């Protein structure tokens, strides 16, 4: 949980529209990040997302693993595209 918050805060600062005033996609990217954090940080929302998108419960199906997702989020590097 702490890793997820740390990764979110790091990316929120990096992707914030005020930090990227010349990027027309900055607002959408920031909103997507915020929505993803909202889902990943709430067990009920994460479960619902897994059911809707994967047709199963959280931490199941197609190799979904909450710990791996946290690690990937923590190591995410935006390339500025």
Secondary structure, 3 states (H helix, E strand, C coil): CHHHHHHHHHHHHHHCHHHCCCCCCHHHHHHHHHHHHHHHCCHHHHHHHHHHHHCCCCCCCCCCCHHHHHHHHHCCCCCCC
